[in-house]
Amino acid sequence: MPFAVKLQNYQQNKMLNICDAELLGKNIVEGELTMNISENYYGEKFVEKEEAEDLLKTSSIINMVGENTVSLSIDLGIGNENGIKTISGVPFLIVFKM
């Protein structure tokens, strides 16, 4: 199960954008809400589960989209199920670690 990821430094923090690889390049629409899961934002490289886990554990700011990605982060104790939002059934979660 591959994940698409992009790492950046943002205000001296490690920021991770991560999504389920099959969502890359899609637009998710629900009413007036649109989420563009762009290659520019999420698609620097593809990683497998083990590397995704390491990146989730070591990043300070995480933007994540997709069932597999969000489930993995919850399983690792990163984020909270109460913070999960959905657009057209696709979950997304943003985490800031202090």
Residue pairs with C-beta under 8 A, 6 or more apart in sequence:
1 20
1 21
1 48
1 49
1 68
2 21
2 46
2 47
2 48
3 18
3 19
3 20
3 21
3 46
3 47
3 48
3 49
3 52
3 68
3 69
4 18
4 19
4 20
4 21
4 23
4 24
4 39
4 42
4 43
4 44
4 45
4 46
5 16
5 17
5 18
5 42
5 44
5 45
5 46
5 47
5 52
5 55
6 16
6 17
6 18
6 41
6 42
6 43
6 44
6 45
7 14
7 15
7 16
7 17
7 44
7 55
7 59
8 14
8 15
8 17
9 15
10 61
13 60
13 61
14 58
14 59
14 60
14 61
15 59
15 60
15 61
15 62
15 63
16 55
16 56
16 59
16 61
16 62
16 63
16 64
17 41
17 42
17 62
17 63
17 64
18 42
18 52
18 55
18 56
18 62
18 63
18 64
18 65
18 69
19 37
19 42
19 64
19 65
19 66
19 69
20 65
20 66
20 67
20 68
20 69
21 46
22 66
23 37
23 65
23 66
23 90
24 37
24 39
24 42
24 43
25 37
25 38
25 39
25 43
26 37
27 34
27 35
27 36
27 37
28 34
28 35
28 37
28 87
28 88
28 90
29 35
29 87
29 88
30 87
30 88
33 87
34 87
35 65
35 87
35 90
35 92
37 65
42 65
47 55
49 72
52 69
52 72
53 72
53 76
56 62
56 64
56 72
56 73
56 76
56 78
57 76
57 78
59 97
60 96
60 97
61 94
61 95
61 96
61 97
62 73
62 78
62 79
62 93
62 94
62 95
62 97
63 92
63 94
64 70
64 73
64 92
64 93
64 94
64 95
65 90
65 91
65 92
66 90
66 91
66 92
67 90
67 91
70 79
70 84
70 91
70 92
70 93
73 79
73 93
73 95
74 80
74 81
74 84
78 95
78 97
79 93
79 95
83 93
83 94
83 95
84 91
84 92
84 93
85 91
85 92
85 93
86 92
